[in-house]
């Protein structure tokens, strides 16, 4: 893996997770191939786990993923969330466990 900095958001199979460490990423990727999943960095970069640049999600797509993640984690009032930026996604998801 070429990932050298944490944290980041990890998009895999239509779900989004905040990744704090290499250990967390290894647990999430136990059954995945080396280029499955996308790392989303706070500065807006979208990279594969091997470091290849990929097309970013639109604000609507990112918002839907954040809403879905919040609902899965038992959060309420996600319908009020609109046009989520990458920075907003980090803020909303960094303390979800």
CORTA-V143853 format. One record per pair of residues at least 6 apart in sequence whose C-alpha atoms are under 8 Angstrom apart, sorted by the first residue. I is the first residue (numbers start at 1). GAP is how many residues later the second one is. Records with the same first field share a line. If there is no record, write none. Layout:
I->GAP / GAP
This chain:
1->33 / 48 / 49
2->47 / 48 / 49
3->46 / 47 / 48
6->13 / 14 / 15 / 16
7->11 / 12 / 13 / 14 / 34
8->10 / 11 / 12 / 31 / 32 / 33 / 34 / 82
9->7 / 8 / 9 / 10 / 30 / 31 / 32 / 81
10->6 / 7 / 8 / 9 / 27 / 28 / 29 / 30
11->6 / 26 / 27 / 28 / 29
12->24 / 25 / 26
13->24
14->51
15->50 / 53 / 54
16->49 / 50 / 53
17->52 / 76
18->72 / 75 / 76 / 78
19->6
34->15 / 16
35->13 / 14 / 15
36->12 / 13
37->11 / 12
38->8 / 9 / 10 / 11
39->6 / 7 / 8 / 9 / 10
40->6 / 7 / 46
41->45
42->44 / 45 / 48
43->43 / 44
44->12 / 42
45->8 / 11
46->7 / 8 / 9 / 10
47->6 / 7
48->6
59->24 / 25 / 26
60->22 / 23 / 24
62->22 / 23 / 24 / 27
63->18 / 19 / 20 / 21 / 22 / 26
66->18 / 23 / 26 / 27
67->11 / 12 / 14
70->6 / 8 / 23 / 26
71->7
73->23 / 24
